[in-house]
Amino acid sequence: MGYGVMAYRVDIDRLAALCGSGDNQARRAICGRFRTDIARLNDDLDCSNDRGEPSVFTAIEHLVMGGDKTLPGHLYGYGFKYMVEFSGRFLDNSLFYPCPSSYLDSTVDPALKATGATITMSDLIFRGAPVSFPSPDDFPSIGYWTAAAVAAAAEPLKAATTDEARAVAAWTATAAAEQKGIVGFYH
């Protein structure tokens, strides 16, 4: 299937507040909603699905409940992705999945820059998470655009001339109207 961008419009401040909040009800809701997907991912990552064992379930528990982050970074990255998916709304990625990261740098970023917008796809997928946890050594790559950056980019992106830049313009217009940021993943 290949690698690509998965982007979500989300209230980044509320998402950051969820991390370390100790909200066990939210943790249970996230794990419950995505139980089958998380179990399948744990299998793919050769992780146990047993409670308390190193897994994406445990990473979500660490992220929401707080405490030491003792697991490998990729487990937190995937756990964070489920938290973002739970809290946000998926954005149409049909032009960016599959998509080599080099294409984003060489083609999409210049098209965004040509409009006068200051956001880059590189920041959306390689900037790092807007909350603190051990960085993944490999995948998923994570990045974000703040609500302020999205709002500032929405107007210039109306001048987009490529399909990819117009897709990003649609993302920013929707997110800006809701005063939300965008969190992206690449894997």
Backbone as CSV, one residue per row, in Angstrom:
resi,resn,N_x,N_y,N_z,CA_x,CA_y,CA_z,C_x,C_y,C_z
1,MET,0.808,-1.190,0.000,0.000,0.000,0.000,0.859,1.264,0.000
2,GLY,2.003,1.257,0.633,2.883,2.416,0.621,2.696,3.306,1.831
3,TYR,3.473,4.382,1.845,3.431,5.350,2.931,2.632,6.562,2.498
4,GLY,2.140,7.297,3.469,1.401,8.494,3.131,1.049,9.318,4.350
5,VAL,0.348,10.410,4.083,-0.042,11.384,5.105,-1.455,11.089,5.587
6,MET,-1.622,11.082,6.899,-2.932,11.039,7.524,-3.033,12.312,8.361
7,ALA,-4.010,13.167,8.063,-4.138,14.463,8.735,-5.510,14.574,9.386
8,TYR,-5.533,15.261,10.534,-6.755,15.419,11.320,-6.867,16.860,11.783
9,ARG,-8.054,17.442,11.648,-8.289,18.745,12.262,-8.724,18.460,13.697
10,VAL,-8.108,19.187,14.620,-8.320,18.879,16.031,-8.007,20.110,16.879
11,ASP,-8.663,20.213,18.016,-8.345,21.254,18.991,-7.088,20.802,19.729
12,ILE,-5.955,21.321,19.338,-4.672,20.880,19.892,-4.569,21.206,21.377
13,ASP,-5.132,22.321,21.818,-5.084,22.660,23.245,-5.864,21.633,24.074
14,ARG,-7.026,21.237,23.600,-7.809,20.219,24.322,-7.103,18.871,24.290
15,LEU,-6.479,18.557,23.177,-5.732,17.312,23.060,-4.556,17.306,24.036
16,ALA,-3.841,18.423,24.113,-2.718,18.530,25.045,-3.210,18.418,26.489
17,ALA,-4.378,18.987,26.776,-4.935,18.913,28.127,-5.333,17.475,28.486
18,LEU,-5.733,16.696,27.507,-6.076,15.291,27.751,-4.842,14.498,28.174
19,CYS,-3.699,14.839,27.604,-2.458,14.132,27.945,-2.061,14.465,29.383
20,GLY,-1.968,13.428,30.193,-1.610,13.595,31.597,-2.772,14.012,32.477
21,SER,-3.985,14.039,31.923,-5.157,14.499,32.680,-5.625,13.497,33.727
22,GLY,-5.272,12.236,33.550,-5.774,11.202,34.457,-7.224,10.835,34.191
23,ASP,-7.758,11.245,33.044,-9.161,10.977,32.706,-9.308,9.531,32.229
24,ASN,-9.544,8.640,33.187,-9.648,7.215,32.864,-10.852,6.924,31.973
25,GLN,-11.911,7.695,32.116,-13.087,7.498,31.261,-12.729,7.769,29.799
26,ALA,-11.962,8.825,29.547,-11.530,9.121,28.179,-10.599,8.024,27.670
27,ARG,-9.670,7.565,28.509,-8.761,6.490,28.104,-9.555,5.249,27.703
28,ARG,-10.528,4.905,28.517,-11.351,3.717,28.224,-12.157,3.919,26.930
29,ALA,-12.655,5.122,26.715,-13.426,5.407,25.497,-12.544,5.283,24.256
30,ILE,-11.326,5.809,24.320,-10.401,5.726,23.178,-10.062,4.270,22.892
31,CYS,-9.652,3.550,23.921,-9.269,2.143,23.738,-10.458,1.294,23.318
32,GLY,-11.640,1.610,23.834,-12.830,0.861,23.458,-13.236,1.094,22.015
33,ARG,-13.215,2.345,21.590,-13.623,2.670,20.212,-12.713,2.010,19.178
34,PHE,-11.411,1.951,19.492,-10.443,1.438,18.523,-9.867,0.077,18.919
35,ARG,-10.525,-0.642,19.828,-9.996,-1.897,20.373,-9.518,-2.857,19.284
36,THR,-10.338,-3.112,18.297,-9.980,-4.072,17.243,-8.773,-3.581,16.444
37,ASP,-8.772,-2.312,16.080,-7.654,-1.749,15.312,-6.358,-1.765,16.119
38,ILE,-6.452,-1.404,17.402,-5.261,-1.386,18.241,-4.728,-2.808,18.437
39,ALA,-5.615,-3.757,18.664,-5.181,-5.154,18.838,-4.479,-5.656,17.575
40,ARG,-5.016,-5.308,16.414,-4.403,-5.715,15.150,-3.025,-5.063,14.996
41,LEU,-2.927,-3.768,15.330,-1.648,-3.073,15.254,-0.647,-3.687,16.234
42,ASN,-1.080,-3.987,17.449,-0.191,-4.646,18.408,0.336,-5.957,17.836
43,ASP,-0.527,-6.724,17.193,-0.082,-7.971,16.559,0.965,-7.681,15.488
44,ASP,0.709,-6.669,14.658,1.659,-6.297,13.603,3.001,-5.852,14.178
45,LEU,2.958,-5.231,15.368,4.170,-4.733,16.017,4.796,-5.770,16.949
46,ASP,4.244,-6.993,16.940,4.704,-8.065,17.828,4.614,-7.678,19.297
47,CYS,3.535,-6.995,19.657,3.268,-6.620,21.050,2.137,-7.484,21.597
48,SER,2.131,-7.652,22.885,1.068,-8.390,23.557,-0.171,-7.510,23.662
49,ASN,-1.339,-8.139,23.684,-2.573,-7.416,23.943,-3.016,-7.609,25.394
50,ASP,-2.158,-8.205,26.226,-2.477,-8.410,27.632,-2.318,-7.097,28.392
51,ARG,-3.222,-6.872,29.328,-3.216,-5.627,30.118,-1.876,-5.452,30.837
52,GLY,-1.331,-4.241,30.724,-0.104,-3.897,31.412,1.167,-4.239,30.653
53,GLU,1.061,-5.045,29.620,2.233,-5.394,28.813,2.543,-4.232,27.858
54,PRO,3.811,-4.102,27.448,4.143,-3.040,26.486,3.315,-3.182,25.206
55,SER,2.536,-2.158,24.900,1.652,-2.197,23.742,1.126,-0.790,23.477
56,VAL,0.380,-0.649,22.415,-0.264,0.624,22.112,-1.311,0.941,23.177
57,PHE,-2.008,-0.076,23.693,-2.961,0.157,24.787,-2.255,0.792,25.986
58,THR,-1.103,0.239,26.354,-0.350,0.753,27.500,0.168,2.157,27.217
59,ALA,0.577,2.417,25.977,1.037,3.761,25.610,-0.092,4.778,25.781
60,ILE,-1.294,4.439,25.359,-2.439,5.342,25.535,-2.679,5.575,27.024
61,GLU,-2.568,4.515,27.814,-2.727,4.671,29.260,-1.690,5.644,29.815
62,HIS,-0.432,5.487,29.428,0.625,6.397,29.884,0.343,7.829,29.449
63,LEU,-0.088,7.997,28.190,-0.319,9.345,27.663,-1.465,10.047,28.396
64,VAL,-2.551,9.336,28.640,-3.718,9.954,29.266,-3.567,10.041,30.784
65,MET,-3.109,8.973,31.386,-3.074,8.913,32.851,-1.845,9.612,33.435
66,GLY,-0.839,9.862,32.630,0.369,10.519,33.102,1.379,9.505,33.606
67,GLY,2.446,9.992,34.163,3.483,9.115,34.692,4.634,8.954,33.723
68,ASP,5.530,8.044,34.099,6.735,7.814,33.305,6.401,7.217,31.946
69,LYS,7.110,7.680,30.952,6.966,7.163,29.591,8.131,6.205,29.349
70,THR,7.930,4.932,29.617,9.002,3.935,29.603,8.993,3.048,28.366
71,LEU,8.045,3.245,27.489,7.910,2.392,26.303,8.684,2.991,25.124
72,PRO,8.917,2.180,24.092,9.538,2.719,22.874,8.660,3.811,22.243
73,GLY,9.296,4.784,21.626,8.598,5.931,21.064,7.521,5.594,20.054
74,HIS,7.731,4.545,19.252,6.723,4.244,18.228,5.383,3.852,18.859
75,LEU,5.411,3.223,20.025,4.147,2.861,20.682,3.396,4.121,21.108
76,TYR,4.110,5.115,21.610,3.467,6.387,21.964,2.972,7.111,20.721
77,GLY,3.751,7.046,19.639,3.327,7.691,18.399,2.018,7.125,17.886
78,TYR,1.912,5.805,17.852,0.664,5.188,17.390,-0.459,5.409,18.397
79,GLY,-0.133,5.353,19.696,-1.155,5.633,20.707,-1.687,7.051,20.573
80,PHE,-0.772,7.991,20.357,-1.178,9.378,20.169,-2.054,9.521,18.927
81,LYS,-1.752,8.771,17.891,-2.578,8.845,16.681,-4.021,8.446,16.985
82,TYR,-4.205,7.412,17.804,-5.582,7.029,18.160,-6.253,8.110,18.999
83,MET,-5.495,8.784,19.847,-6.060,9.881,20.625,-6.486,11.033,19.707
84,VAL,-5.674,11.334,18.708,-6.000,12.380,17.745,-7.225,11.975,16.927
85,GLU,-7.249,10.731,16.489,-8.389,10.254,15.707,-9.672,10.317,16.525
86,PHE,-9.578,10.014,17.811,-10.731,10.071,18.711,-11.205,11.507,18.893
87,SER,-10.269,12.433,19.021,-10.584,13.819,19.351,-10.828,14.710,18.140
88,GLY,-10.363,14.293,16.974,-10.433,15.149,15.798,-11.240,14.547,14.674
89,ARG,-11.082,15.124,13.509,-11.782,14.661,12.298,-10.758,14.445,11.196
90,PHE,-10.858,13.301,10.551,-9.954,12.926,9.473,-10.167,13.850,8.275
91,LEU,-9.072,14.233,7.638,-9.115,15.076,6.448,-8.797,14.231,5.220
92,ASP,-9.465,14.521,4.124,-9.284,13.754,2.890,-7.811,13.750,2.480
93,ASN,-7.241,12.568,2.442,-5.815,12.442,2.111,-5.586,11.756,0.767
94,SER,-6.598,11.709,-0.069,-6.505,10.945,-1.311,-5.339,11.378,-2.207
95,LEU,-4.921,12.625,-2.122,-3.785,13.074,-2.929,-2.444,12.796,-2.250
96,PHE,-2.498,12.359,-1.008,-1.271,12.190,-0.226,-1.085,10.781,0.326
97,TYR,-1.877,9.834,-0.190,-1.730,8.446,0.254,-2.058,7.514,-0.897
98,PRO,-1.110,6.747,-1.385,0.299,6.761,-1.002,1.020,7.965,-1.596
99,CYS,2.131,8.309,-0.939,2.882,9.483,-1.354,4.268,9.451,-0.718
100,PRO,5.325,9.470,-1.505,6.660,9.507,-0.899,6.908,10.858,-0.218
101,SER,7.601,10.833,0.896,7.860,12.083,1.615,8.665,13.064,0.768
102,SER,9.507,12.561,-0.123,10.294,13.443,-0.985,9.392,14.286,-1.898
103,TYR,8.252,13.745,-2.298,7.299,14.477,-3.130,6.724,15.674,-2.362
104,LEU,6.497,15.472,-1.068,5.963,16.557,-0.247,6.947,17.716,-0.191
105,ASP,8.239,17.384,-0.007,9.292,18.403,0.051,9.513,19.088,-1.289
106,SER,9.589,18.278,-2.351,10.014,18.810,-3.646,8.889,19.439,-4.458
107,THR,7.653,19.009,-4.226,6.553,19.476,-5.062,5.468,20.211,-4.284
108,VAL,5.004,19.623,-3.195,3.877,20.228,-2.470,4.320,21.467,-1.703
109,ASP,5.421,21.381,-0.958,5.869,22.551,-0.193,6.105,23.775,-1.073
110,PRO,6.764,23.650,-2.242,6.904,24.833,-3.111,5.560,25.382,-3.599
111,ALA,4.596,24.501,-3.842,3.270,24.970,-4.279,2.576,25.741,-3.159
112,LEU,2.762,25.292,-1.912,2.189,26.024,-0.777,2.882,27.375,-0.620
113,LYS,4.202,27.361,-0.730,4.983,28.593,-0.581,4.608,29.608,-1.659
114,ALA,4.320,29.130,-2.860,3.977,30.022,-3.971,2.717,30.848,-3.688
115,THR,1.872,30.380,-2.796,0.656,31.128,-2.454,0.925,32.212,-1.416
116,GLY,2.087,32.140,-0.775,2.398,33.061,0.317,2.126,32.458,1.685
117,ALA,1.601,31.252,1.715,1.357,30.569,2.991,2.698,30.149,3.599
118,THR,2.770,30.144,4.904,4.025,29.795,5.576,4.021,28.379,6.163
119,ILE,2.953,27.631,5.989,2.932,26.248,6.472,3.616,25.343,5.458
120,THR,4.160,24.234,5.949,4.775,23.245,5.061,4.290,21.857,5.429
121,MET,4.253,20.995,4.450,3.922,19.599,4.710,5.010,18.970,5.571
122,SER,6.226,19.446,5.433,7.327,18.935,6.258,7.030,19.150,7.740
123,ASP,6.534,20.341,8.089,6.156,20.588,9.484,4.984,19.705,9.903
124,LEU,4.060,19.482,8.981,2.879,18.688,9.315,3.225,17.241,9.640
125,ILE,4.306,16.731,9.089,4.610,15.325,9.349,5.935,15.069,10.047
126,PHE,6.817,16.066,10.134,8.135,15.820,10.741,8.462,16.740,11.915
127,ARG,7.605,17.654,12.276,7.876,18.636,13.325,7.965,18.003,14.716
128,GLY,7.269,16.890,14.903,7.147,16.289,16.223,5.755,16.548,16.768
129,ALA,5.386,15.796,17.772,4.049,15.918,18.360,3.920,17.212,19.158
130,PRO,2.693,17.716,19.294,2.478,18.918,20.093,2.437,18.641,21.597
131,VAL,2.695,17.406,21.989,2.790,17.010,23.395,4.076,16.206,23.562
132,SER,4.485,16.034,24.796,5.774,15.397,25.058,5.649,13.896,25.300
133,PHE,6.411,13.140,24.540,6.615,11.710,24.764,7.844,11.306,23.962
134,PRO,8.426,10.140,24.264,9.622,9.724,23.512,9.331,9.665,22.011
135,SER,10.199,10.250,21.233,10.012,10.275,19.778,10.182,8.884,19.187
136,PRO,9.361,8.563,18.195,9.571,7.304,17.480,10.918,7.334,16.752
137,ASP,11.613,6.211,16.749,12.867,6.114,16.007,12.623,6.087,14.505
138,ASP,11.464,5.625,14.104,11.145,5.451,12.701,9.731,5.980,12.468
139,PHE,8.764,5.104,12.401,7.370,5.498,12.180,6.581,5.364,13.465
140,PRO,5.504,6.110,13.622,5.016,7.110,12.685,5.760,8.437,12.853
141,SER,5.896,9.147,11.757,6.365,10.525,11.827,5.159,11.374,12.196
142,ILE,5.402,12.414,12.990,4.298,13.221,13.514,4.662,14.698,13.388
143,GLY,3.674,15.508,13.099,3.847,16.949,13.084,2.501,17.631,13.245
144,TYR,2.520,18.948,13.185,1.264,19.683,13.360,1.400,21.116,12.886
145,TRP,0.242,21.701,12.655,0.109,23.130,12.419,-0.822,23.655,13.505
146,THR,-0.428,24.698,14.205,-1.275,25.285,15.243,-2.522,25.915,14.615
147,ALA,-3.506,26.178,15.453,-4.715,26.851,14.975,-4.357,28.218,14.395
148,ALA,-3.409,28.912,15.006,-3.002,30.235,14.496,-2.341,30.106,13.125
149,ALA,-1.485,29.110,12.957,-0.824,28.911,11.657,-1.839,28.531,10.583
150,VAL,-2.799,27.702,10.948,-3.858,27.300,10.007,-4.672,28.522,9.590
151,ALA,-5.061,29.346,10.563,-5.855,30.543,10.264,-5.078,31.506,9.362
152,ALA,-3.775,31.653,9.624,-2.954,32.546,8.801,-2.778,32.016,7.383
153,ALA,-2.782,30.702,7.217,-2.570,30.105,5.895,-3.839,30.041,5.053
154,ALA,-4.991,30.063,5.688,-6.252,29.845,4.958,-6.453,30.853,3.831
155,GLU,-6.219,32.118,4.082,-6.448,33.145,3.048,-5.467,33.025,1.880
156,PRO,-4.145,32.982,2.126,-3.230,32.862,0.988,-3.453,31.594,0.172
157,LEU,-3.855,30.522,0.840,-4.040,29.261,0.117,-5.231,29.282,-0.842
158,LYS,-6.080,30.281,-0.744,-7.186,30.416,-1.706,-6.646,30.614,-3.115
159,ALA,-5.385,31.044,-3.239,-4.749,31.261,-4.537,-4.036,30.011,-5.055
160,ALA,-4.241,28.893,-4.413,-3.555,27.654,-4.807,-3.864,27.291,-6.251
161,THR,-2.828,26.790,-6.951,-2.999,26.448,-8.363,-2.783,24.963,-8.653
162,THR,-2.336,24.187,-7.684,-2.163,22.751,-7.900,-3.221,21.994,-7.102
163,ASP,-3.516,20.782,-7.536,-4.501,19.968,-6.820,-4.090,19.753,-5.367
164,GLU,-2.806,19.504,-5.150,-2.323,19.249,-3.793,-2.477,20.483,-2.908
165,ALA,-2.106,21.639,-3.431,-2.236,22.877,-2.647,-3.704,23.217,-2.415
166,ARG,-4.564,22.929,-3.386,-6.006,23.152,-3.185,-6.557,22.212,-2.122
167,ALA,-6.035,20.980,-2.053,-6.465,20.048,-1.000,-6.074,20.588,0.370
168,VAL,-4.857,21.102,0.479,-4.408,21.693,1.742,-5.239,22.948,2.048
169,ALA,-5.590,23.708,1.030,-6.442,24.889,1.231,-7.785,24.472,1.823
170,ALA,-8.339,23.383,1.337,-9.611,22.885,1.884,-9.441,22.476,3.344
171,TRP,-8.323,21.812,3.660,-8.051,21.433,5.055,-8.026,22.660,5.946
172,THR,-7.249,23.682,5.511,-7.071,24.860,6.366,-8.363,25.673,6.479
173,ALA,-9.139,25.745,5.406,-10.393,26.505,5.463,-11.345,25.888,6.487
174,THR,-11.470,24.572,6.453,-12.356,23.880,7.390,-11.853,24.021,8.816
175,ALA,-10.565,23.786,9.019,-9.991,23.870,10.370,-10.050,25.297,10.901
176,ALA,-9.754,26.278,10.069,-9.775,27.678,10.502,-11.181,28.099,10.915
177,ALA,-12.187,27.649,10.161,-13.572,27.993,10.495,-13.959,27.466,11.874
178,GLU,-13.314,26.390,12.297,-13.590,25.787,13.609,-12.542,26.178,14.651
179,GLN,-11.601,27.038,14.273,-10.510,27.476,15.147,-9.715,26.279,15.685
180,LYS,-9.385,25.377,14.775,-8.639,24.168,15.136,-7.316,24.121,14.388
181,GLY,-6.414,23.338,14.934,-5.157,23.067,14.273,-5.270,21.788,13.474
182,ILE,-4.150,21.357,12.915,-4.096,20.113,12.153,-2.886,19.323,12.642
183,VAL,-3.133,18.050,12.955,-2.067,17.140,13.344,-1.920,16.118,12.222
184,GLY,-0.682,15.861,11.834,-0.423,14.930,10.739,0.477,13.797,11.157
185,PHE,0.314,12.678,10.475,1.130,11.487,10.675,1.573,10.999,9.311
186,TYR,2.752,10.411,9.276,3.265,9.815,8.044,3.749,8.423,8.393
187,HIS,3.138,7.458,7.769,3.595,6.063,7.908,2.962,5.232,6.825
